[in-house]
Structures are given as C-alpha cells and as structure tokens.
C-alpha cells in the first residue's frame, strides 16, 4: 500500500489534468470545434505514446531486478541507456507525428472544421514529446526501485503549473494573450519541461541514490536495448489490442443506436477513474515482484501477488458496489437528462462495469506480476486471443444473433474477463514467468 498510493495519486492527477484542460478549452470562442479537435488529437497522441509505455514496462522489469540483486551500478546503467532511448523516441515521435499528422487525422474521420484546431494542438504537443516521454521514464525507474513518492510530488507541482499556465494562455489571464487550444498545448509542454528539470535536479541531489541521471552521451548498449524492447513491445501491443477491441464494440453499438455509443463513452470515462486504484496496485506488484526475482526469491514474488491480489480485489469490489448502487447519481454528474434514453442506457452499462470490477481486480493483479517479471508476451497472448476469439464474437453473438442488442454486447465484457482470469491463473501456476526477463 505504501508503494501503491502515490501511484494511484499520480494516475488520478493525470486524469484530472486532462479534464481541467478540456474544461478550459470549452470556455473559449468556437469551443465545439476546438473540443472535437482536441478529442481527435488525443487519440493520435495515445497511439504515439504506446511505444514509450512499452519501453517503460521494460525499464521497470530490468531495473527492479537489478535493484533486488543489489547491483546499483546495473541500475544506473539501465537508467542512462533508457534515458538516451527515451530522448530518441521523443524526437522520432515529434518528427514522424508532425509529418503525418494531417493524413492520420483524416484517417480517423476528422472533418475539415476540426482538423485545423487538432493540428494546432497536436503539432505543439509533439514538439514536447521528449519532455513527456522523459517524465514517464523517470516515474517508471523510480517505481522500480521503490520510490513512488517523488514522482507523485513532482506531478503535484507539474499539475499546479499546468493549471496556471493553461489558465493564462487558454483564457488570456495574467496579462497573457488568449490563445485557446494553442495555449493548452504550450502550457502543457511548458509544465512537462519544468517537471523534467525539477526531477533531474532532485535526482542529482541524491533523492534516490541508485538513480543519478548523467548528461553525457554513452555508446548504445545493443543487448540491453534489445532486451528492453523484447519485454516492452508486447506490453505496447497489449494496449493496442485492448483499444482495438473497444473500437470494434463501439462500431457494433453504432449499428444499433448512436445513443448507445454516447452511453458507452460515459461509462468508459467512469471506468478510467474507477480502474485507477487497481492499476496502481498492479504497478506496485510489478515493482516488488521484479525486486524479489532479482534476489532470487520466488516465494517472496508469490507472496507479493497474493497480498496484491487481496488488496486489488477488495478495492475494486468496493468501487464496483458503489457503481452498481449509485449509477444514477454518477450519470447525473455528466448532465444527462434523467428521463432520457441516454440516462437509462448509461446506468445499464455502468452497472455492468461495476459487476465486472472484482474480476478486473484479479486481472490487473496478474498483469502486474507478468509485467514485473518481464513475461509480457504471456499477457499479450491472452489478451489477443480472448479479444479476437472471444470478446468480439461473443459481443456479436449476444448482440445480433440472439437479438439482445447493446445489453448483449456489454455483457460480453464480464464474461470474457472470466476467461482471461482463468487463463492467467493457469499461466501463473506454470511458473515460466519466474525466468522471463
């Protein structure tokens, strides 16, 4: 819990930062097109973030093992090499993203009216990709050595700066020009750059003795680079598969009624917040499992999973019951008319999500041990097979063949979570994850 709560706080801050920026942009002239453009830009930013998220998973797995083995020199080497890779990935994202931003937005279905504001935001955010990526890396490396407090404190400062910068630049306060969506991008990048500088300074001042970033360039360690990406790319692909499944489900719902799509979107926003505690516990499990395996203590790794599993299931079950009992109140927070079909459908979907929360707690706990041990290919294999051979077919079968409509499509989520949990449990018992990294 000591390791998990700052991670939970950090994830909540990330969600709140996006919400606050969106609310500010919504108060500018031409808000509708700006908000739509912001939504399209966010989808592309996620795609460009996937590679960095994968790299961060590899960093946690390898640094935590080195920490567990007591090799501070190895920890320092992995940090230095991954910092260089992170900077290069940020440059590639900035260049490639800017070159292909317009055609990618068109491919996503953006209209000519929304492409202009989307490009304004996207191009500036991508220029700040090296800063954004570096913040992700520092948080991951510190989590791997058991220091989640520093990333949380830096995130507090960064979010405070983000609010101030964006309040001034989006809405034209503090004597600054009103730049609208352009100001949102500038303010966000400036806050991220300040966070990198603060984190760099804190680490140089021995806030975490094992992690002291260096400024000089070193030759690329190709074996380490290959290992980082061998562990990281399945984690990145796992996220893509997960989101492809959601996109297909949205397409099915749209064939029935667009109102179901809107209800689905409301439910996913609720889910993104409700999953934060479970994901925080999952990330803590990953760091502690990696350290245990680095010491060669398999039993400690297994004890970590059992403790984390109990914690994750308990938290997610309590949250799930809250969603089931208070679904109407939750939907009302979105300003939905209580007598509308949207209100009814949103409650239905949120209650189904609530019922699936205990299973989700088990799933994220297993994901934590697989990522911490470096067995990311196992997680990808399970997610890929279940998504394409169970979730999508079951959604279609219940929704259209059995004529259950949106209810049948939504019920496929908890049903396929059962398959995932049973399969991951079997993989855990097989024990191949112990020697995965």
Wavefront OBJ file of the C-alpha trace (Angstrom):
o trace
v 0.000 0.000 0.000
v 2.900 2.316 0.803
v 4.186 1.814 -2.743
v 0.763 1.906 -4.403
v -0.923 5.013 -3.014
v 1.431 7.564 -4.681
v 0.977 5.691 -7.988
v -2.795 5.949 -7.571
v -2.443 9.664 -6.817
v -0.216 10.150 -9.854
v -2.731 8.443 -12.153
v -5.601 10.497 -10.727
v -3.615 13.689 -11.350
v -3.124 12.692 -14.994
v -6.869 12.175 -15.464
v -7.689 15.455 -13.696
v -5.164 17.415 -15.778
v -6.860 16.299 -18.991
v -10.297 17.131 -17.581
v -9.226 20.613 -16.447
v -7.604 21.448 -19.791
v -10.725 20.278 -21.611
v -12.960 22.381 -19.363
v -10.848 25.491 -20.054
v -10.860 24.958 -23.818
v -14.652 24.543 -23.580
v -14.882 28.170 -22.396
v -13.193 29.669 -25.463
v -14.761 31.021 -28.691
v -15.500 28.206 -31.157
v -15.346 25.706 -28.305
v -17.238 22.946 -30.113
v -14.738 22.586 -32.964
v -11.811 23.014 -30.555
v -13.091 20.275 -28.238
v -13.695 17.923 -31.166
v -10.211 18.662 -32.483
v -8.785 18.046 -29.015
v -10.513 14.663 -28.902
v -9.057 13.584 -32.258
v -5.594 14.832 -31.263
v -5.796 12.846 -28.017
v -6.386 9.628 -29.971
v -3.259 10.186 -32.068
v -1.204 11.154 -29.016
v -2.185 7.861 -27.381
v -1.009 5.915 -30.442
v 2.321 7.736 -30.388
v 2.653 7.088 -26.636
v 2.274 3.324 -26.938
v 5.940 2.715 -27.787
v 7.097 4.752 -24.783
v 4.687 2.939 -22.481
v 6.145 -0.346 -23.721
v 9.690 0.860 -23.071
v 8.708 1.930 -19.545
v 7.449 -1.598 -18.804
v 10.834 -2.993 -19.849
v 12.612 -0.419 -17.693
v 10.594 -1.383 -14.592
v 11.231 -5.098 -15.132
v 15.010 -4.742 -15.581
v 15.703 -2.011 -13.014
v 13.642 -3.754 -10.322
v 15.582 -6.987 -10.887
v 18.890 -5.129 -10.702
v 17.716 -3.385 -7.524
v 16.697 -6.719 -5.988
v 20.097 -8.160 -6.846
v 21.773 -5.214 -5.092
v 23.539 -4.028 -8.264
v 23.326 -0.218 -8.135
v 25.819 0.016 -10.994
v 23.459 -2.024 -13.188
v 20.516 0.171 -12.140
v 22.491 3.280 -13.113
v 23.479 1.789 -16.467
v 19.894 0.856 -17.364
v 18.704 4.353 -16.418
v 21.349 6.081 -18.534
v 20.719 3.878 -21.565
v 16.925 4.163 -21.297
v 17.176 7.966 -20.960
v 19.031 8.098 -24.254
v 16.486 5.800 -25.913
v 13.635 7.872 -24.481
v 15.054 11.091 -25.912
v 15.490 9.450 -29.331
v 11.943 8.072 -29.245
v 10.651 11.539 -28.350
v 12.455 13.054 -31.342
v 11.098 10.357 -33.657
v 7.556 10.931 -32.354
v 7.917 14.699 -32.848
v 9.194 14.349 -36.428
v 7.010 11.480 -37.640
v 3.920 12.790 -35.861
v 4.235 16.220 -37.416
v 4.914 14.831 -40.881
v 1.871 12.536 -40.880
v -0.479 14.394 -38.534
v -2.882 15.612 -41.205
v -3.413 12.301 -43.080
v -3.715 10.418 -39.770
v -6.438 12.793 -38.563
v -8.294 12.322 -41.848
v -7.988 8.544 -41.436
v -9.618 8.835 -38.016
v -12.572 10.606 -39.606
v -11.864 14.198 -38.579
v -13.828 16.778 -40.577
v -12.133 19.791 -42.238
v -13.569 22.022 -39.475
v -11.919 20.010 -36.711
v -8.600 19.200 -38.403
v -7.330 22.791 -38.074
v -7.631 23.046 -34.263
v -6.473 19.423 -33.888
v -3.300 20.180 -35.851
v -2.607 23.336 -33.848
v -2.687 21.348 -30.604
v -1.056 18.189 -31.932
v 1.971 19.807 -33.584
v 2.917 21.741 -30.446
v 2.363 18.791 -28.097
v 4.516 16.569 -30.312
v 7.371 19.065 -30.133
v 7.266 18.477 -26.390
v 7.301 14.672 -26.754
v 10.902 14.336 -25.417
v 9.807 16.021 -22.161
v 6.584 13.989 -21.866
v 8.424 10.732 -22.534
v 11.178 11.574 -20.048
v 8.638 12.173 -17.278
v 7.136 8.735 -17.957
v 10.598 7.181 -17.804
v 11.599 8.846 -14.522
v 8.336 7.760 -12.872
v 8.853 4.177 -14.078
v 12.502 3.982 -12.985
v 11.716 5.372 -9.544
v 8.804 2.952 -9.126
v 11.182 0.098 -9.957
v 13.466 0.998 -7.028
v 10.525 1.520 -4.670
v 10.340 5.329 -4.713
v 6.839 6.342 -5.823
v 6.676 9.386 -3.547
v 8.992 11.607 -5.619
v 7.111 11.167 -8.940
v 3.860 11.963 -7.125
v 5.269 15.145 -5.575
v 6.737 16.272 -8.907
v 3.389 15.530 -10.574
v 1.667 17.746 -7.993
v 3.986 20.612 -8.927
v 3.578 19.902 -12.649
v -0.223 19.859 -12.436
v -0.224 23.101 -10.482
v 1.951 24.733 -13.139
v -0.201 23.223 -15.879
v -3.333 24.815 -14.399
v -1.631 28.202 -14.042
v -0.025 28.176 -17.489
v -3.183 26.994 -19.226
v -5.452 29.338 -17.277
v -3.319 32.199 -18.500
v -2.700 31.042 -22.056
v -6.051 29.440 -22.906
v -8.301 32.114 -21.395
v -5.979 35.135 -21.552
v -5.412 35.850 -17.859
v -2.345 37.223 -16.003
v -1.778 39.659 -18.875
v -1.152 36.807 -21.327
v -2.761 36.523 -24.787
v -5.872 34.357 -25.150
v -4.557 31.537 -27.344
v -7.327 28.968 -26.878
v -6.333 25.454 -27.873
v -2.842 26.655 -28.884
v -2.381 27.902 -25.319
v -3.410 24.488 -23.965
v -0.567 22.852 -25.888
v 2.018 25.488 -24.940
v 1.033 25.413 -21.269
v 1.127 21.606 -21.111
v 4.561 21.350 -22.762
v 5.949 24.104 -20.506
v 4.688 22.274 -17.395
v 6.195 18.975 -18.619
v 9.558 20.685 -19.267
v 9.548 22.180 -15.763
v 8.788 18.746 -14.298
v 11.743 17.185 -16.151
v 14.065 19.924 -14.860
v 12.789 19.505 -11.284
v 13.091 15.712 -11.392
v 16.592 15.928 -12.848
v 17.616 18.323 -10.085
v 16.101 16.195 -7.305
v 17.816 13.045 -8.564
v 21.157 14.820 -8.879
v 20.734 15.876 -5.245
v 20.632 12.194 -4.219
v 16.862 11.990 -3.669
v 17.226 8.403 -4.910
v 20.898 7.291 -4.640
v 20.560 4.438 -7.163
v 19.273 6.795 -9.867
v 21.507 9.709 -10.809
v 20.924 10.871 -14.400
v 24.040 11.716 -16.395
v 24.310 14.390 -19.061
v 26.998 12.865 -21.238
v 26.170 10.586 -24.159
v 27.302 6.944 -23.994
v 27.532 4.287 -26.672
v 24.256 2.427 -27.139
v 24.222 -0.908 -25.334
v 22.602 -3.005 -28.055
v 21.995 -6.177 -25.975
v 20.263 -4.090 -23.287
v 18.271 -2.186 -25.910
v 17.076 -5.446 -27.463
v 16.083 -6.777 -24.035
v 14.161 -3.587 -23.196
v 12.185 -3.797 -26.407
v 11.741 -7.575 -26.156
v 9.956 -7.014 -22.863
v 8.338 -3.730 -23.845
v 6.831 -4.322 -27.281
v 4.306 -6.966 -26.123
v 3.109 -4.546 -23.423
v 2.648 -1.842 -26.066
v 0.851 -4.270 -28.391
v -1.323 -5.351 -25.446
v -2.629 -1.786 -25.109
v -3.329 -1.582 -28.831
v -5.276 -4.853 -28.809
v -7.300 -3.653 -25.822
v -8.238 -0.438 -27.628
v -8.984 -2.207 -30.920
v -11.493 -4.322 -29.025
v -13.184 -1.185 -27.687
v -13.300 0.388 -31.164
v -14.979 -2.709 -32.625
v -17.538 -2.682 -29.803
v -18.282 0.995 -30.479
v -18.858 0.110 -34.138
v -21.351 -2.603 -33.136
v -23.202 -0.238 -30.797
v -23.376 2.376 -33.541
v -25.207 -0.099 -35.782
v -27.948 -0.329 -33.165
v -28.319 3.276 -31.989
v -25.919 6.233 -31.654
v -27.313 6.828 -28.152
v -25.682 3.581 -27.042
v -22.340 4.937 -28.299
v -22.785 8.044 -26.136
v -23.704 5.867 -23.131
v -20.648 3.694 -23.777
v -18.441 6.808 -23.780
v -19.834 7.957 -20.429
v -19.229 4.512 -18.959
v -15.639 4.442 -20.180
v -14.933 7.807 -18.559
v -16.253 6.415 -15.285
v -14.232 3.243 -15.794
v -10.999 5.189 -16.412
v -11.297 6.675 -12.911
v -12.602 3.518 -11.216
v -9.692 1.432 -12.560
v -7.035 3.845 -11.241
v -6.656 2.222 -7.755
v -6.449 -1.297 -9.189
v -3.878 -0.235 -11.778
v -1.858 1.464 -9.037
v -1.755 -1.780 -7.055
v -0.834 -3.647 -10.258
v 2.139 -1.360 -10.874
v 3.268 -1.748 -7.258
v 3.053 -5.543 -7.630
v 5.235 -5.342 -10.742
v 7.988 -3.369 -8.984
v 8.069 -5.602 -5.892
v 7.950 -8.826 -7.920
v 10.878 -7.651 -10.033
v 12.918 -6.876 -6.922
v 12.073 -10.262 -5.380
v 13.094 -12.127 -8.526
v 16.298 -10.082 -8.684
v 17.151 -11.500 -5.246
v 16.248 -14.979 -6.480
v 13.333 -15.152 -4.021
v 10.464 -16.738 -5.955
v 8.409 -17.292 -2.797
v 8.520 -13.572 -1.993
v 7.268 -12.844 -5.521
v 4.370 -15.233 -4.979
v 3.570 -13.697 -1.584
v 3.571 -10.293 -3.246
v 0.990 -11.439 -5.778
v -1.241 -12.950 -3.084
v -1.149 -9.768 -0.989
v -1.657 -7.571 -4.047
v -4.482 -9.787 -5.296
v -6.376 -9.434 -1.999
v -5.839 -5.668 -1.997
v -6.839 -5.229 -5.654
v -9.966 -7.387 -5.410
v -11.067 -5.660 -2.192
v -10.643 -2.153 -3.595
v -12.250 -2.965 -6.938
v -15.177 -4.813 -5.313
v -15.961 -1.838 -3.072
v -15.775 0.520 -6.057
v -17.904 -1.873 -8.122
v -20.634 -1.980 -5.489
v -20.563 1.810 -5.398
v -21.045 1.962 -9.172
v -23.938 -0.510 -9.061
v -25.741 1.264 -6.224
v -25.033 4.840 -7.310
v -25.038 4.506 -11.110
v -27.883 7.016 -11.451
v -26.049 9.628 -9.389
v -22.850 9.049 -11.355
v -24.621 9.546 -14.687
v -26.249 12.739 -13.394
v -22.764 14.222 -12.923
v -22.496 14.303 -16.725
v -25.601 16.494 -17.012
v -27.686 13.776 -18.673
v -31.467 14.280 -18.596
v -32.830 11.760 -16.015
v -35.802 10.891 -18.217
v -33.793 10.256 -21.388
v -32.798 7.024 -23.091
v -29.163 8.072 -22.682
v -29.616 8.185 -18.911
v -31.163 4.711 -18.869
v -28.534 3.158 -21.146
v -25.636 4.771 -19.257
v -26.899 3.358 -15.941
v -27.197 -0.091 -17.525
v -23.615 -0.012 -18.834
v -22.108 1.401 -15.628
v -23.810 -1.301 -13.546
v -22.385 -3.983 -15.834
v -18.948 -2.412 -15.403
v -19.500 -2.397 -11.636
v -20.319 -6.103 -11.653
v -17.094 -6.805 -13.587
v -14.854 -4.877 -11.166
v -13.856 -7.840 -8.908
v -12.772 -9.800 -11.996
v -10.913 -6.739 -13.247
v -9.125 -6.593 -9.881
v -7.871 -10.141 -10.362
v -6.891 -9.422 -13.969
v -4.768 -6.340 -13.207
v -3.035 -8.178 -10.340
v -1.959 -10.979 -12.686
v -0.908 -8.369 -15.247
v 1.279 -6.754 -12.581
v 3.242 -9.925 -11.848
v 3.691 -10.709 -15.546
v 4.982 -7.221 -16.331
v 7.196 -7.109 -13.263
v 8.765 -10.429 -14.170
v 9.144 -9.488 -17.827
v 6.637 -12.100 -19.072
v 4.781 -9.542 -21.171
v 4.352 -11.920 -24.096
v 2.094 -14.109 -21.944
v -0.186 -11.175 -21.168
v -0.294 -10.177 -24.852
v -1.114 -13.722 -25.970
v -4.012 -13.999 -23.525
v -5.403 -10.566 -24.391
v -5.041 -11.076 -28.146
v -6.727 -14.479 -28.243
v -9.540 -13.537 -25.851
v -10.229 -10.211 -27.604
v -10.415 -11.583 -31.152
v -11.694 -15.103 -30.484
v -13.992 -14.473 -27.507
v -14.874 -10.813 -26.811
v -15.696 -9.683 -30.348
v -17.501 -12.910 -31.430
v -19.436 -13.106 -28.131
v -20.462 -9.452 -28.416
v -21.770 -10.055 -31.943
v -23.451 -13.337 -30.999
v -25.294 -11.923 -27.977
v -25.992 -8.558 -29.548
v -27.185 -9.573 -33.017
v -27.657 -13.339 -33.321
v -29.568 -13.623 -30.024
v -31.048 -10.131 -30.506
v -30.070 -8.890 -27.031
v -28.868 -5.620 -28.535
v -26.498 -3.390 -26.579
v -27.096 -5.384 -23.379
v -25.669 -8.497 -25.027
v -22.679 -6.588 -26.406
v -21.918 -5.144 -22.972
v -22.392 -8.474 -21.165
v -19.524 -9.897 -23.220
v -17.069 -7.827 -21.129
v -17.533 -9.570 -17.748
v -17.966 -12.950 -19.474
v -14.629 -12.700 -21.277
v -12.911 -11.330 -18.165
v -13.636 -14.756 -16.631
v -11.712 -16.427 -19.459
v -8.780 -14.046 -19.017
v -8.560 -14.611 -15.262
v -8.763 -18.424 -15.556
v -6.103 -18.485 -18.290
v -3.747 -16.108 -16.441
v -4.187 -18.156 -13.271
v -3.066 -21.254 -15.170
v -0.060 -19.388 -16.600
v 0.873 -18.214 -13.117
v 0.793 -21.772 -11.767
v 3.006 -22.990 -14.637
v 5.715 -20.664 -13.301
v 7.500 -19.777 -16.555
v 7.235 -16.077 -15.617
v 9.967 -16.567 -12.982
v 12.724 -16.672 -15.607
v 11.147 -14.450 -18.255
v 13.430 -11.375 -18.066
l 1 2 3 4 5 6 7 8 9 10 11 12 13 14 15 16 17 18 19 20 21 22 23 24 25 26 27 28 29 30 31 32 33 34 35 36 37 38 39 40 41 42 43 44 45 46 47 48 49 50 51 52 53 54 55 56 57 58 59 60 61 62 63 64 65 66 67 68 69 70 71 72 73 74 75 76 77 78 79 80 81 82 83 84 85 86 87 88 89 90 91 92 93 94 95 96 97 98 99 100 101 102 103 104 105 106 107 108 109 110 111 112 113 114 115 116 117 118 119 120 121 122 123 124 125 126 127 128 129 130 131 132 133 134 135 136 137 138 139 140 141 142 143 144 145 146 147 148 149 150 151 152 153 154 155 156 157 158 159 160 161 162 163 164 165 166 167 168 169 170 171 172 173 174 175 176 177 178 179 180 181 182 183 184 185 186 187 188 189 190 191 192 193 194 195 196 197 198 199 200 201 202 203 204 205 206 207 208 209 210 211 212 213 214 215 216 217 218 219 220 221 222 223 224 225 226 227 228 229 230 231 232 233 234 235 236 237 238 239 240 241 242 243 244 245 246 247 248 249 250 251 252 253 254 255 256 257 258 259 260 261 262 263 264 265 266 267 268 269 270 271 272 273 274 275 276 277 278 279 280 281 282 283 284 285 286 287 288 289 290 291 292 293 294 295 296 297 298 299 300 301 302 303 304 305 306 307 308 309 310 311 312 313 314 315 316 317 318 319 320 321 322 323 324 325 326 327 328 329 330 331 332 333 334 335 336 337 338 339 340 341 342 343 344 345 346 347 348 349 350 351 352 353 354 355 356 357 358 359 360 361 362 363 364 365 366 367 368 369 370 371 372 373 374 375 376 377 378 379 380 381 382 383 384 385 386 387 388 389 390 391 392 393 394 395 396 397 398 399 400 401 402 403 404 405 406 407 408 409 410 411 412 413 414 415 416 417 418 419 420 421 422 423 424 425 426 427 428 429 430 431 432 433 434 435 436 437
